[in-house]
């Protein structure tokens, strides 16, 4: 990775971001691990964590925007599929709300204002 990359990226695991997991562990168990200095981005580069964002209005790397869009759409489909399964702990209505939220997030990444 070049130190001159001016773009803001998304983490490769945009839906399951490590910062979210870190916050959950900190609030649940009082544990707070260090964030990594470099992370895998959606475009395949390893970039400084500080040069990433999950907010579509801040991501300027076009490949990362497309990656995030695809991941949110894939996750929306997975949520809906799982919510329709017999015995699911999440109901169909809840699943649809969550899936719609991820579709909205995907739409934000498909807008080219970033």
N, CA, C and O atoms as a MOPAC input file, in Angstrom:
PM7 MOZYME 1SCF
protein

 N      0.84600 1    -1.18700 1     0.00000 1
 C      0.00000 1     0.00000 1     0.00000 1
 C      0.87800 1     1.23200 1     0.00000 1
 O      1.85500 1     1.30100 1     0.74500 1
 N      0.54800 1     2.17500 1    -0.80500 1
 C      1.26100 1     3.44000 1    -0.86400 1
 C      0.79700 1     4.34200 1     0.26700 1
 O     -0.39000 1     4.37600 1     0.59200 1
 N      1.71900 1     5.06400 1     0.86000 1
 C      1.36700 1     5.99300 1     1.91600 1
 C      0.66900 1     7.22900 1     1.38800 1
 O      0.26200 1     8.09300 1     2.16500 1
 N      0.52400 1     7.32300 1     0.06700 1
 C     -0.08400 1     8.49800 1    -0.55300 1
 C     -1.52500 1     8.27600 1    -0.96300 1
 O     -2.07900 1     9.09800 1    -1.69400 1
 N     -2.14900 1     7.20700 1    -0.52700 1
 C     -3.54000 1     6.91400 1    -0.89400 1
 C     -4.46800 1     7.87700 1    -0.16400 1
 O     -4.58400 1     7.81300 1     1.06000 1
 N     -5.13200 1     8.77100 1    -0.90200 1
 C     -5.98400 1     9.76000 1    -0.23800 1
 C     -7.40500 1     9.27000 1     0.03200 1
 O     -8.19900 1     9.99100 1     0.63600 1
 N     -7.73400 1     8.06100 1    -0.40600 1
 C     -9.11700 1     7.59900 1    -0.33800 1
 C     -9.51400 1     7.07500 1     1.03600 1
 O     -8.69000 1     6.58200 1     1.80600 1
 N    -10.79600 1     7.20000 1     1.31000 1
 C    -11.39400 1     6.58200 1     2.49300 1
 C    -12.02600 1     5.27900 1     2.01500 1
 O    -12.76100 1     5.26600 1     1.02700 1
 N    -11.74200 1     4.19500 1     2.70800 1
 C    -12.15400 1     2.85400 1     2.31200 1
 C    -13.19500 1     2.30200 1     3.28900 1
 O    -13.53300 1     2.95100 1     4.28000 1
 N    -13.69800 1     1.09500 1     2.99900 1
 C    -14.51700 1     0.34400 1     3.95300 1
 C    -13.75800 1    -0.92000 1     4.30700 1
 O    -12.97800 1    -1.42700 1     3.50100 1
 N    -13.98100 1    -1.42800 1     5.50600 1
 C    -13.38900 1    -2.71000 1     5.87300 1
 C    -13.98800 1    -3.79800 1     4.98400 1
 O    -15.14300 1    -3.70800 1     4.57000 1
 N    -13.19400 1    -4.81900 1     4.69900 1
 C    -13.66900 1    -5.91800 1     3.85300 1
 C    -14.92100 1    -6.55300 1     4.44700 1
 O    -15.83200 1    -6.93400 1     3.71200 1
 N    -14.97000 1    -6.66900 1     5.75700 1
 C    -16.14400 1    -7.23100 1     6.43400 1
 C    -17.02500 1    -6.08400 1     6.90500 1
 O    -17.25500 1    -5.91100 1     8.10200 1
 N    -17.50900 1    -5.31100 1     5.95900 1
 C    -18.25700 1    -4.08500 1     6.25300 1
 C    -19.48800 1    -4.34000 1     7.11900 1
 O    -19.83600 1    -3.50300 1     7.95200 1
 N    -20.14000 1    -5.46200 1     6.93900 1
 C    -21.34300 1    -5.76100 1     7.71600 1
 C    -20.98300 1    -6.20200 1     9.13200 1
 O    -21.72700 1    -5.93200 1    10.07500 1
 N    -19.86100 1    -6.87100 1     9.28100 1
 C    -19.42400 1    -7.39700 1    10.58600 1
 C    -18.15200 1    -6.68700 1    11.02200 1
 O    -17.15100 1    -7.34200 1    11.31200 1
 N    -18.17200 1    -5.37700 1    11.07400 1
 C    -16.98300 1    -4.58500 1    11.38100 1
 C    -16.40400 1    -4.93200 1    12.74200 1
 O    -17.14300 1    -5.16400 1    13.69900 1
 N    -15.08300 1    -4.96600 1    12.82300 1
 C    -14.41100 1    -5.30900 1    14.07000 1
 C    -14.65200 1    -4.26400 1    15.15900 1
 O    -14.66600 1    -4.60800 1    16.34100 1
 N    -14.83900 1    -3.00900 1    14.79300 1
 C    -15.10000 1    -1.97400 1    15.78800 1
 C    -16.42600 1    -2.22400 1    16.49600 1
 O    -16.55200 1    -1.96100 1    17.69200 1
 N    -17.40700 1    -2.72600 1    15.77000 1
 C    -18.70000 1    -3.04100 1    16.37400 1
 C    -18.53700 1    -4.19000 1    17.37400 1
 O    -19.08200 1    -4.14500 1    18.47700 1
 N    -17.78900 1    -5.20700 1    16.98100 1
 C    -17.53600 1    -6.33700 1    17.87700 1
 C    -16.77600 1    -5.86600 1    19.10300 1
 O    -17.08400 1    -6.27800 1    20.22200 1
 N    -15.78900 1    -5.00800 1    18.90400 1
 C    -15.00500 1    -4.47200 1    20.02000 1
 C    -15.90800 1    -3.72000 1    21.00300 1
 O    -15.78300 1    -3.88500 1    22.21700 1
 N    -16.81000 1    -2.90000 1    20.47800 1
 C    -17.72500 1    -2.14300 1    21.33800 1
 C    -18.65600 1    -3.06400 1    22.11300 1
 O    -18.94200 1    -2.82900 1    23.28700 1
 N    -19.13000 1    -4.12200 1    21.44100 1
 C    -20.01400 1    -5.07600 1    22.10700 1
 C    -19.27200 1    -5.78500 1    23.24100 1
 O    -19.82600 1    -5.94500 1    24.32800 1
 N    -18.04700 1    -6.20800 1    23.01000 1
 C    -17.27000 1    -6.86600 1    24.05900 1
 C    -16.99100 1    -5.92300 1    25.21600 1
 O    -17.05100 1    -6.31900 1    26.37900 1
 N    -16.68700 1    -4.68200 1    24.89400 1
 C    -16.40500 1    -3.70100 1    25.94000 1
 C    -17.63000 1    -3.45200 1    26.80300 1
 O    -17.52100 1    -3.36800 1    28.02700 1
 N    -18.80000 1    -3.33200 1    26.17500 1
 C    -20.00200 1    -3.05400 1    26.95300 1
 C    -20.49800 1    -4.28100 1    27.70500 1
 O    -21.09400 1    -4.14900 1    28.77400 1
 N    -20.26000 1    -5.47100 1    27.16300 1
 C    -20.74000 1    -6.68900 1    27.80400 1
 C    -19.81600 1    -7.17100 1    28.91100 1
 O    -20.26700 1    -7.49500 1    30.01000 1
 N    -18.51900 1    -7.21700 1    28.61600 1
 C    -17.56500 1    -7.82400 1    29.54400 1
 C    -16.57100 1    -6.84200 1    30.15000 1
 O    -15.77300 1    -7.22000 1    31.00900 1
 N    -16.61100 1    -5.60100 1    29.71800 1
 C    -15.64800 1    -4.63200 1    30.21900 1
 C    -14.27000 1    -4.83100 1    29.61400 1
 O    -13.27900 1    -4.34900 1    30.16200 1
 N    -14.19400 1    -5.53000 1    28.49600 1
 C    -12.92200 1    -5.76800 1    27.81200 1
 C    -12.82700 1    -4.85000 1    26.60200 1
 O    -13.80700 1    -4.65800 1    25.88200 1
 N    -11.66300 1    -4.29400 1    26.38500 1
 C    -11.47300 1    -3.45200 1    25.20100 1
 C    -10.10800 1    -3.74300 1    24.60200 1
 O     -9.08100 1    -3.32700 1    25.13900 1
 N    -10.10500 1    -4.45400 1    23.49900 1
 C     -8.85800 1    -4.74200 1    22.80600 1
 C     -8.46300 1    -3.58700 1    21.91700 1
 O     -9.28100 1    -2.73400 1    21.57400 1
 N     -7.21200 1    -3.57400 1    21.55400 1
 C     -6.72400 1    -2.53900 1    20.64800 1
 C     -7.25100 1    -2.78700 1    19.24000 1
 O     -7.37600 1    -3.93100 1    18.80200 1
 N     -7.55500 1    -1.70800 1    18.54700 1
 C     -7.93900 1    -1.81400 1    17.14600 1
 C     -6.67900 1    -2.05000 1    16.32000 1
 O     -5.61000 1    -1.54700 1    16.66700 1
 N     -6.79200 1    -2.80200 1    15.24200 1
 C     -5.61200 1    -3.03400 1    14.40700 1
 C     -5.19300 1    -1.74300 1    13.70700 1
 O     -6.03100 1    -0.89200 1    13.40900 1
 N     -3.89200 1    -1.60200 1    13.44600 1
 C     -3.44100 1    -0.39900 1    12.74700 1
 C     -3.76900 1    -0.48300 1    11.26200 1
 O     -4.08100 1     0.53300 1    10.64100 1
 N     -3.70400 1    -1.69800 1    10.67600 1
 C     -4.06100 1    -1.91100 1     9.27600 1
 C     -5.19900 1    -2.90900 1     9.18100 1
 O     -5.24700 1    -3.87600 1     9.94200 1
 N     -6.11000 1    -2.68100 1     8.25500 1
 C     -7.23500 1    -3.59800 1     8.03600 1
 C     -7.36100 1    -3.89500 1     6.54800 1
 O     -6.92500 1    -3.11100 1     5.70500 1
 N     -7.95800 1    -5.03200 1     6.24100 1
 C     -8.25700 1    -5.36900 1     4.85100 1
 C     -9.45300 1    -4.53300 1     4.41700 1
 O    -10.45800 1    -4.45600 1     5.12300 1
 N     -9.33500 1    -3.91800 1     3.26500 1
 C    -10.42900 1    -3.08800 1     2.77400 1
 C    -11.21200 1    -3.82500 1     1.69600 1
 O    -10.77600 1    -4.85900 1     1.19000 1
 N    -12.34700 1    -3.28900 1     1.36200 1
 C    -13.20900 1    -3.89000 1     0.36300 1
 C    -12.59400 1    -3.95400 1    -1.02600 1
 O    -12.99100 1    -4.78800 1    -1.83800 1
 N    -11.63100 1    -3.08600 1    -1.31000 1
 C    -10.97300 1    -3.08100 1    -2.61400 1
 C     -9.76500 1    -4.00000 1    -2.65300 1
 O     -9.11500 1    -4.13000 1    -3.69000 1
 N     -9.45700 1    -4.64300 1    -1.52400 1
 C     -8.34700 1    -5.58900 1    -1.48500 1
 C     -7.05400 1    -5.03400 1    -0.91400 1
 O     -6.10500 1    -5.79200 1    -0.71400 1
 N     -6.98700 1    -3.74700 1    -0.64800 1
 C     -5.78800 1    -3.16300 1    -0.05500 1
 C     -5.81500 1    -3.31500 1     1.45800 1
 O     -6.87900 1    -3.46300 1     2.05800 1
 N     -4.63600 1    -3.27700 1     2.06800 1
 C     -4.53600 1    -3.16000 1     3.52200 1
 C     -4.28600 1    -1.68100 1     3.78300 1
 O     -3.30400 1    -1.10900 1     3.30900 1
 N     -5.18000 1    -1.08000 1     4.53500 1
 C     -5.12000 1     0.36800 1     4.75100 1
 C     -5.16000 1     0.66200 1     6.24300 1
 O     -5.62500 1    -0.17000 1     7.02200 1
 N     -4.67800 1     1.83700 1     6.65300 1
 C     -4.79900 1     2.21300 1     8.06400 1
 C     -6.26700 1     2.23400 1     8.48700 1
 O     -7.12800 1     2.71100 1     7.74700 1
 N     -6.54300 1     1.71400 1     9.67700 1
 C     -7.92000 1     1.69800 1    10.18600 1
 C     -8.51600 1     3.10300 1    10.16500 1
 O     -9.70800 1     3.27300 1     9.90900 1
 N     -7.68600 1     4.10500 1    10.43400 1
 C     -8.16100 1     5.48900 1    10.46500 1
 C     -8.63100 1     5.97700 1     9.09700 1
 O     -9.31800 1     6.99500 1     9.00700 1
 N     -8.26900 1     5.26400 1     8.03600 1
 C     -8.67300 1     5.65200 1     6.67900 1
 C     -9.87100 1     4.82900 1     6.20700 1
 O    -10.07700 1     4.66500 1     5.00500 1
 N    -10.66200 1     4.31200 1     7.15200 1
 C    -11.86700 1     3.55800 1     6.80900 1
 C    -13.08300 1     4.20400 1     7.45000 1
 O    -12.98100 1     4.92500 1     8.44200 1
 N    -14.22300 1     3.92800 1     6.86100 1
 C    -15.49500 1     4.39600 1     7.40700 1
 C    -16.59000 1     3.44400 1     6.94300 1
 O    -16.49300 1     2.84700 1     5.87100 1
 N    -17.61500 1     3.30900 1     7.74500 1
 C    -18.78600 1     2.52100 1     7.35800 1
 C    -19.88300 1     3.42800 1     6.80100 1
 O    -20.92000 1     2.94900 1     6.34200 1
 N    -19.64700 1     4.73200 1     6.84300 1
 C    -20.64000 1     5.70000 1     6.36100 1
 C    -20.42500 1     5.96500 1     4.88400 1
 O    -19.33700 1     6.36100 1     4.46800 1
 N    -21.46100 1     5.74800 1     4.09600 1
 C    -21.34400 1     5.88800 1     2.64200 1
 C    -20.95800 1     7.29400 1     2.21400 1
 O    -20.29300 1     7.46000 1     1.19200 1
 N    -21.35600 1     8.30600 1     2.96900 1
 C    -21.03200 1     9.67800 1     2.58300 1
 C    -19.56600 1    10.02700 1     2.78900 1
 O    -19.11400 1    11.09100 1     2.36600 1
 N    -18.81700 1     9.13100 1     3.44100 1
 C    -17.39800 1     9.39800 1     3.67800 1
 C    -16.47400 1     8.53200 1     2.83200 1
 O    -15.29600 1     8.85800 1     2.68400 1
 N    -16.97700 1     7.44900 1     2.27900 1
 C    -16.13800 1     6.51900 1     1.51500 1
 C    -15.91300 1     7.07600 1     0.11700 1
 O    -16.86700 1     7.34200 1    -0.61500 1
 N    -14.63400 1     7.25400 1    -0.25500 1
 C    -14.29500 1     7.82100 1    -1.55800 1
 C    -13.70700 1     6.79800 1    -2.52100 1
 O    -13.60100 1     7.08400 1    -3.71300 1
 N    -13.32400 1     5.62400 1    -2.05100 1
 C    -12.79900 1     4.57600 1    -2.92700 1
 C    -13.97900 1     3.90800 1    -3.64000 1
 O    -14.83400 1     3.30000 1    -2.99500 1
 N    -14.02200 1     4.02300 1    -4.96400 1
 C    -15.16400 1     3.48900 1    -5.71800 1
 C    -15.27600 1     1.97400 1    -5.60500 1
 O    -16.38400 1     1.44200 1    -5.52700 1
 N    -14.14400 1     1.27000 1    -5.59500 1
 C    -14.18500 1    -0.19500 1    -5.45300 1
 C    -14.73100 1    -0.58500 1    -4.08200 1
 O    -15.46600 1    -1.56500 1    -3.96600 1
 N    -14.38200 1     0.16300 1    -3.05700 1
 C    -14.90400 1    -0.11500 1    -1.70800 1
 C    -16.40000 1     0.19200 1    -1.63100 1
 O    -17.14500 1    -0.52800 1    -0.96600 1
 N    -16.83800 1     1.24600 1    -2.29900 1
 C    -18.26600 1     1.57500 1    -2.31400 1
 C    -19.05400 1     0.43000 1    -2.93500 1
 O    -20.10000 1     0.03900 1    -2.41700 1
 N    -18.54900 1    -0.11300 1    -4.05500 1
 C    -19.22400 1    -1.22400 1    -4.72700 1
 C    -19.20900 1    -2.47100 1    -3.84300 1
 O    -20.20200 1    -3.19300 1    -3.76500 1
 N    -18.09300 1    -2.71500 1    -3.18800 1
 C    -17.99900 1    -3.86600 1    -2.27900 1
 C    -19.03400 1    -3.74400 1    -1.15400 1
 O    -19.75000 1    -4.69900 1    -0.85200 1
 N    -19.10200 1    -2.57000 1    -0.54400 1
 C    -20.04900 1    -2.35300 1     0.55700 1
 C    -21.48600 1    -2.52300 1     0.08300 1
 O    -22.31200 1    -3.11200 1     0.78100 1
 N    -21.78200 1    -2.00300 1    -1.10700 1
 C    -23.13300 1    -2.15600 1    -1.67000 1
 C    -23.48300 1    -3.62900 1    -1.82100 1
 O    -24.55100 1    -4.06500 1    -1.39000 1
 N    -22.58800 1    -4.39400 1    -2.43100 1
 C    -22.83900 1    -5.83000 1    -2.62100 1
 C    -22.99500 1    -6.55700 1    -1.29500 1
 O    -23.87700 1    -7.40500 1    -1.16000 1
 N    -22.15300 1    -6.24300 1    -0.31000 1
 C    -22.21000 1    -6.91700 1     0.98600 1
 C    -23.52000 1    -6.62000 1     1.72200 1
 O    -24.11100 1    -7.52000 1     2.31800 1
 N    -23.97100 1    -5.37700 1     1.68300 1
 C    -25.23200 1    -5.03400 1     2.35100 1
 C    -26.41100 1    -5.72200 1     1.66800 1
 O    -27.33000 1    -6.19100 1     2.34000 1
 N    -26.39000 1    -5.78500 1     0.33100 1
 C    -27.47100 1    -6.48600 1    -0.38000 1
 C    -27.44800 1    -7.98500 1    -0.08000 1
 O    -28.49900 1    -8.59600 1     0.11300 1
 N    -26.25600 1    -8.57500 1    -0.04000 1
 C    -26.13100 1   -10.00200 1     0.27200 1
 C    -26.64300 1   -10.27500 1     1.68500 1
 O    -27.36200 1   -11.24900 1     1.91200 1
 N    -26.27600 1    -9.42000 1     2.62600 1
 C    -26.70400 1    -9.60600 1     4.00500 1
 C    -28.21200 1    -9.43500 1     4.14900 1
 O    -28.84400 1   -10.14700 1     4.93000 1
 N    -28.79300 1    -8.50000 1     3.40700 1
 C    -30.24500 1    -8.30200 1     3.43500 1
 C    -30.95200 1    -9.57800 1     2.99300 1
 O    -31.92400 1    -9.99700 1     3.62300 1
 N    -30.47700 1   -10.19500 1     1.92500 1
 C    -31.07100 1   -11.45700 1     1.45600 1
 C    -30.92600 1   -12.55700 1     2.50200 1
 O    -31.85400 1   -13.33200 1     2.73300 1
 N    -29.76000 1   -12.61700 1     3.13000 1
 C    -29.52100 1   -13.64200 1     4.15800 1
 C    -30.45400 1   -13.45400 1     5.35300 1
 O    -31.00600 1   -14.42700 1     5.86800 1
 N    -30.63200 1   -12.21800 1     5.79300 1
 C    -31.52400 1   -11.93200 1     6.92100 1
 C    -32.94800 1   -12.37200 1     6.59500 1
 O    -33.59900 1   -13.03400 1     7.40300 1
 N    -33.42900 1   -12.00300 1     5.40900 1
 C    -34.79400 1   -12.38400 1     5.03800 1
 C    -34.94800 1   -13.90000 1     4.95200 1
 O    -35.95000 1   -14.45500 1     5.40400 1
 N    -33.96200 1   -14.55800 1     4.37600 1
 C    -34.02400 1   -16.02000 1     4.25300 1
 C    -34.05700 1   -16.67400 1     5.62800 1
 O    -34.85800 1   -17.57800 1     5.86900 1
 N    -33.19200 1   -16.22100 1     6.52900 1
 C    -33.14600 1   -16.81500 1     7.86400 1
 C    -34.40900 1   -16.51300 1     8.66700 1
 O    -34.84400 1   -17.34300 1     9.46600 1
 N    -34.99900 1   -15.34400 1     8.46800 1
 C    -36.19600 1   -14.99100 1     9.24200 1
 C    -37.41500 1   -15.80200 1     8.80300 1
 O    -38.39400 1   -15.88900 1     9.54400 1
 N    -37.36900 1   -16.39500 1     7.61500 1
 C    -38.48400 1   -17.21600 1     7.12900 1
 C    -38.34700 1   -18.68000 1     7.53200 1
 O    -39.26500 1   -19.47100 1     7.31600 1
 N    -37.22100 1   -19.04000 1     8.10900 1
 C    -37.00400 1   -20.44100 1     8.47400 1
 C    -37.82400 1   -20.80200 1     9.70900 1
 O    -37.94700 1   -19.99200 1    10.62800 1
 N    -38.38400 1   -22.00500 1     9.73900 1
 C    -39.12200 1   -22.44100 1    10.92500 1
 C    -38.22200 1   -22.43200 1    12.15900 1
 O    -37.07700 1   -22.88000 1    12.10100 1
 N    -38.73200 1   -21.93000 1    13.25300 1
 C    -37.98300 1   -21.90000 1    14.50500 1
 C    -37.00700 1   -20.74800 1    14.62000 1
 O    -36.24100 1   -20.68500 1    15.58200 1
 N    -37.01700 1   -19.83300 1    13.65600 1
 C    -36.10800 1   -18.69700 1    13.70600 1
 C    -36.42000 1   -17.82600 1    14.91300 1
 O    -37.58600 1   -17.62600 1    15.25300 1
 N    -35.38100 1   -17.30700 1    15.56300 1
 C    -35.58600 1   -16.43400 1    16.71900 1
 C    -35.93600 1   -15.01200 1    16.29400 1
 O    -36.31200 1   -14.18800 1    17.12800 1
 N    -35.81500 1   -14.72900 1    15.03000 1
 C    -36.21400 1   -13.42600 1    14.50800 1
 C    -37.41100 1   -13.63300 1    13.59100 1
 O    -37.37200 1   -14.46500 1    12.68400 1
 N    -38.45600 1   -12.88300 1    13.83000 1
 C    -39.67200 1   -13.03400 1    13.04000 1
 C    -39.53000 1   -12.44300 1    11.64800 1
 O    -38.60100 1   -11.68400 1    11.36900 1
 N    -40.46800 1   -12.80400 1    10.77900 1
 C    -40.42200 1   -12.32400 1     9.40100 1
 C    -40.49500 1   -10.79300 1     9.34200 1
 O    -39.77900 1   -10.17200 1     8.55600 1
 N    -41.34600 1   -10.18900 1    10.15500 1
 C    -41.47800 1    -8.72400 1    10.14600 1
 C    -40.17900 1    -8.05900 1    10.59100 1
 O    -39.74100 1    -7.07700 1     9.99200 1
 N    -39.55900 1    -8.60200 1    11.65300 1
 C    -38.27000 1    -8.06700 1    12.10700 1
 C    -37.20800 1    -8.24900 1    11.03800 1
 O    -36.40600 1    -7.34800 1    10.78900 1
 N    -37.20400 1    -9.40500 1    10.41400 1
 C    -36.23600 1    -9.68800 1     9.35900 1
 C    -36.39500 1    -8.73400 1     8.19400 1
 O    -35.40600 1    -8.27000 1     7.62600 1
 N    -37.63600 1    -8.43700 1     7.83300 1
 C    -37.88300 1    -7.50800 1     6.73100 1
 C    -37.39100 1    -6.11100 1     7.07900 1
 O    -36.81200 1    -5.43500 1     6.22900 1
 N    -37.61100 1    -5.66500 1     8.31700 1
 C    -37.12200 1    -4.34800 1     8.73500 1
 C    -35.60100 1    -4.27200 1     8.65100 1
 O    -35.04700 1    -3.29900 1     8.13900 1
 N    -34.93100 1    -5.30800 1     9.16000 1
 C    -33.46500 1    -5.33500 1     9.12700 1
 C    -32.96200 1    -5.39600 1     7.68500 1
 O    -32.00300 1    -4.71100 1     7.32800 1
 N    -33.60800 1    -6.21300 1     6.86300 1
 C    -33.20600 1    -6.33000 1     5.45600 1
 C    -33.41200 1    -4.99700 1     4.73200 1
 O    -32.56400 1    -4.58200 1     3.94100 1
 N    -34.52200 1    -4.33700 1     4.99700 1
 C    -34.77800 1    -3.03400 1     4.37300 1
 C    -33.71900 1    -2.01400 1     4.78700 1
 O    -33.29400 1    -1.19100 1     3.97700 1
 N    -33.29700 1    -2.07100 1     6.04200 1
 C    -32.24600 1    -1.16100 1     6.52600 1
 C    -30.94900 1    -1.39400 1     5.75600 1
 O    -30.27800 1    -0.43900 1     5.36700 1
 N    -30.59500 1    -2.66200 1     5.53600 1
 C    -29.36300 1    -2.95600 1     4.78900 1
 C    -29.50000 1    -2.58700 1     3.31500 1
 O    -28.52200 1    -2.19400 1     2.67900 1
 N    -30.68900 1    -2.70800 1     2.78000 1
 C    -30.89900 1    -2.25900 1     1.39000 1
 C    -30.75200 1    -0.73500 1     1.28600 1
 O    -30.22400 1    -0.22300 1     0.29900 1
 N    -31.22100 1    -0.02300 1     2.30700 1
 C    -31.03100 1     1.43400 1     2.33400 1
 C    -29.54600 1     1.78800 1     2.41200 1
 O    -29.07900 1     2.70700 1     1.74100 1
 N    -28.81200 1     1.04100 1     3.24500 1
 C    -27.36900 1     1.27000 1     3.33700 1
 C    -26.69500 1     0.98900 1     1.99400 1
 O    -25.80800 1     1.73200 1     1.57400 1
 N    -27.11600 1    -0.08100 1     1.32500 1
 C    -26.56400 1    -0.41100 1     0.01000 1
 C    -26.84300 1     0.70700 1    -0.98400 1
 O    -25.97700 1     1.05900 1    -1.78400 1
 N    -28.03700 1     1.26000 1    -0.93700 1
 C    -28.39200 1     2.36100 1    -1.83700 1
 C    -27.48200 1     3.56000 1    -1.60700 1
 O    -27.07500 1     4.22500 1    -2.56000 1
 N    -27.16300 1     3.83500 1    -0.35600 1
 C    -26.24800 1     4.93700 1    -0.04300 1
 C    -24.89000 1     4.73600 1    -0.68900 1
 O    -24.27600 1     5.70000 1    -1.14600 1
 N    -24.41100 1     3.50500 1    -0.73500 1
 C    -23.11300 1     3.23400 1    -1.36000 1
 C    -23.19400 1     3.26500 1    -2.87700 1
 O    -22.17800 1     3.46800 1    -3.54100 1
 N    -24.37800 1     3.07100 1    -3.43900 1
 C    -24.48500 1     3.11300 1    -4.90500 1
 C    -24.61300 1     4.54200 1    -5.41000 1
 O    -24.38200 1     4.79700 1    -6.59200 1
 N    -24.97600 1     5.48200 1    -4.53900 1
 C    -24.98800 1     6.88500 1    -4.92500 1
 C    -23.54200 1     7.32300 1    -5.15100 1
 O    -22.66500 1     6.96200 1    -4.36600 1
 N    -23.28500 1     8.07100 1    -6.17800 1
 C    -21.91600 1     8.40400 1    -6.56800 1
 C    -21.40900 1     9.71800 1    -5.99300 1
 O    -20.48800 1    10.32300 1    -6.54100 1
 N    -21.99700 1    10.15600 1    -4.90300 1
 C    -21.57000 1    11.42300 1    -4.31600 1
 C    -20.31700 1    11.28600 1    -3.48400 1
 O    -19.69000 1    12.29200 1    -3.15100 1
 N    -19.92300 1    10.04300 1    -3.12900 1
 C    -18.79000 1     9.82700 1    -2.24600 1
 C    -17.45500 1    10.16300 1    -2.78900 1
 O    -16.45000 1    10.00600 1    -2.09600 1

